[in-house]
Amino acid sequence: MYTSVPAWHQVGNVIPGGTSDIDVVLELGGLDYRVETVPAMYNWNGEMRVDEGQFHTVRSDTGAALGVVGKAYEVVQNRHAFEFLQELVNDSNAMWESAGALRGGKRVFVAMRLPRHVTVDVEGIGDKIVPFIVVINSHDGRWPYEVVATPWRPVCGNTERLAVRDAYTRWTVRHTRGATSRIQEARRTLQLSIRYYDQWADEETALARTDLAINEFNELVDALWPLEETATAKTRRAFNSRRDRLHGLFEDEAGRTGRTAYAAERAVTEYVDHFAPIRPSAASGLKGNKPAARGLRLLEGVDDELKSRAHRRLMLLRQP
């Protein structure tokens, strides 16, 4: 489900218009099903036995198995996972942006666009960022329930999700006893996200005012993607190709925002979001569909730590 043309992850079907009704979100996003647990069974010499310590999670609408979990696992139903955000729709101009089921329903998500924008270096480059809250729930026993702040830069379609000092970017609940009640605490997520975006903009503004020499950019690239002395010729070619691409992205960004640490960070985020090699596996259910596989990486935050490492390194160079 999308309220408009897909903004940043490109996973799902476009639904013209918009909605503020959680029931419509669940229906259009393909999330209007429950998840049940059933005993795990196995065949032993022609006799079906029950494993007392394990259960399967299954979709109530299709009976499809989603994962294997233990006794302590607590299902967080799709409705309960997302309905606390309904208050944000009712009390502000926040908009449901997208929702959907991934990996056959093993992971589900909803993304909400907050009713404000963030500006980096207001008196300088004035770079606008659109703030999102993304809620991701899992039914396969491998991932916690998560609420994540996700800055998105429309000019390049980059997901600028990274850790900043003294601010929460991610809030998680494990699927154990009491998980459902603890999710009620996630109502504080909006305020936490606002603080995150304010702190994020302050740190990015500092980078936008920090000049960066080309050798410093090379040092950043080498630190993020180190090349071993024993690297093969193929690995060295890939290293040089990546560096060339990153240099091109840095020069393009420098043309917009100046030769700064901010431009360097944007080059890194654009590379991992749009140009880093990706090979969708059959296990992901997206084999051969690279755009959807990239969208899934963005939602799941696969590259968040790399972006955070780049940010921390560049913040050490910031100028007063």
N, C-alpha and C positions, 0 to 999 in steps of 0.2 A: 504494500500500500504506500502510495506517495500522495502528498497533497499538491504536488506540482512536479515539474521536471526533476528527475533525480539530481540531488545536489552534490553529494561527495562520495557515496559508496557504490552507486549504480547497481544495486541488487534489488530485484523485484519488478513490479509492473506499475506503470504510471496510471494514477487515478485522478482525473481532472477535478479541480475544486478542492475542498477541504472539509474537515469535520472536527467537532469538539466532543464527540460521543465515543466513550470507550468501547461500547458494543460495536460500533461501526469500525473502529480501529481493529478490533479483534477479528471481525468478519473479513474485512478487506485485506488484512494482513495475513489471512490464513491461520489465525491463532485461536480460533473459537473451538478448541478441543481441550479435554482434560487429559491428564496423565495419571495412570494407575500403576500400582506395583503388584506383581504376581510372583508366586514362589518360583525360584529357579529349579529346574528339574534336569535330570540326566538319566541316560539309559545304561543300566548295568546288567549284562547278561540277559537282555531281553526284558528286564524289569525297570519300570520308570520309578526313580527315587527323587525325593525332595531334598535339596540342599538347604538346611535350616538357617544357614548364615547368609544366604544371598537371595536377591530378588531381581527380577527384570522390571524396568520401567517400560510401559507400553502406551501408545496412543489409544485413547478410548474410541476414536472414530474409525481407525483402520486396524487396530490391533498390532501395528508395526512395533517391533522391539526397538528401544532407543538406547538402552544401556544396562549394565549389571551393577547393582548397588548393594550395600550392606544393610543390616538391621537398623542402624542409626540414621539412615538416609531419610530426609523429609522432602517430599515433593512440594515445590513452590509452583502453584498453578499459574498459567499465563495471565489470567485476569488479576490475580492478587499481585503478581510481579509488577504489573504496570499501572494498576488503578490508582495508586497514590499520586501519580502524575496528573490525574484528572483534576485535582485541586488547582494545579498550576494553570490549566486551561480555563477553569472557572473563575479564578481570581486575578488573571492577568491576560495579556495578549500573547502568551506563549502558544505555539502552534504544533500540533502533531505533524511531524515532517515525514516520517516513514515508519513502517513496521513490517516484519516478515519472519518466516521460519527458515532456518538454514540447516544443512546436513540432514534433510528429511524430518526436521522438527526436533533434532537433538539440541539445537541452540535456537533461541528466539530473541528478537530484539525490538525495541521501539526507540526512535530518535525524536527529540523535541527541540525545536528552535526557540531560544529564549527571546523575550520582547525587548532586546537592546542589542547594540553592537559595541565592540571594543575597538578603540583606535590606538595604534602604536605611534608614538612620537607625534602627538596632536599638532604641535607647532612646527613640525618638520615634514616628514614624508606623509603623515596622515594616513597610514595604511589601515584599512578597515578589516576587522575580523568578525565573523558571525559565530556567536556562541551556541553550542548545542549541549544538551544532556542526553546521554545514551544509556539505556537500561538493557542489559544482556542477561538472559536467564538460560540455564542449562538443564537438560533432562537426562544426560547420559552418565552422571556421576563423576565427571572429570573436571568440571569447572564450577566455581561459586556463582552466586547471584552477584551482579556488579552494577554499580551506577558510576558512569564515567563522564567527566567534563571533556568536551571535544571542541577546541577552537578550529574553525574552518576558514581558510583564506580564499575567497571567491576568485581573485585575480588569477590564481594558478591552480585552484582546486586542490590545494594542499591541506592535509589534516595535521594541524600544528599541535598535536597532543604530546606534551612533555611535562616532566616534573619541575616545579619551581619551589623556591625556598618558602617554608612556613605556610604552605597552602595545600589543601587536599585536591587531588585530581581524580582519585578513585576510591570508592567505598564498596566493600564486599561483605557478603554474608554466606557462610558455608551451609550446605544442605544437611544440617543436623537438627536434632530436636530443638524446637523453639525458633527455627528460622523464620517461620511466618510472622511471629510476633515481633522479631527483631527488624523485619523489613519496615515496620511502622516507623522506626527511627529514621528511615530514609527520607522522611518528610523534611528533615533539616538539610537535605542535599541541595536545594535551591540556594539557600544562604551560603553554604559551603562553596558552591559553584561560583557565586558572585564574588566571593573573596578570592577564589582561585583566579578568575579572569582579571580582577583588579591587579593582583600581584603579578600575574603573567604579563599584562600590558606594561607594568613598571619595568620588569626585567627586559622585555623586548625593546622598550624605548632606550634603555641603557645600551643595548647592543647596537641599536640604530645610530647611536651617537659615538660609537667606537670604531675608528678607522682600522682597516685590516690590510696588511701587506700580503702580497701573493705568496710569499714564503710561509707566512702564518697560516694561510689557507691550505697550503700543501701539508704542513705539519698536522693540521686538523684531519685531513683526509687520511694521512698515513697512520694516525692514531686510531681512527675508526675502522680502517681496513688494512691492518698491517700485512706486509709482505715478508714471508720467511725467506731466509737466505737459501734454503733448499727448495724453494718453489720451482715447479716444473715450468717449461716454456709456455704451456697452455695457461697456467695460472698467471704468469707474468703478462701474457697478452690480455687476459681478462682484467688484470690490475690496471694496465695502461689504458685500456678502453674505458674503464670506469672513471679513471682520473680525467681523461679527456672530456667525458660527458659532464662530469662535475665542474670542470673549468668552464665549459660552455654555459652551464646553468648559472654559475657564479657571475660570469660576465653579463649575461642577460639580466640577472637580478640587480647587479651593480648599476646597470643602465637606468633602472627604475628607482632604486633606493640609495645608490651610492656604494662605494667600495668599503663596506662596513662588516662588522661581525654579524649584523642582522642579515645582510645579503648572503653571507656564508652559511648561516643556519637555514635560510630559505632554500639554498641550493641543495643542501643535504636532505631536507624534508621532501623537496620535489623529486629528487632522485629516487629515494626509497618508496615514495608513493606511486610514481609513474614510470620509472625506467629500470629499476632493479630487476634482474632476471627472475622469472617466476615460472614454475612448472606445476600446474594443477594436477594433483594425483587422483586416481580413481576413487580412493578412499574418501576424498573430500566431496565427491559427487559433482565436481566441477571440471572434470578432465576435459581439456580442450577449450574451456571458457575462461580465458585469461582476465578479461574485464571483471567478471563476477568474482574470480579468485582474488583479484586485487582488492575489490570491495570488501570481501570477507576478511582480508588481512587488516584493512583499515578499521573495520568494526571490532575485530578481536584485539587490535593493538599490538600486533606481532612486532612492529618496529618501534614501539614507544620507547623502549630502553635505549636503543641506538640514538634516537632523537634527543633523549634526555642526556646521554653522555656528551653529545655534541654541544648541547646547551651549557652544561656545567663547564666544559673546557673553554668555551667562548666567554663565559661570564668571568673567568679568571683574567681575561684581557680587557675587561671593560674600563673605560676611562671616565673620570669624574666629570 
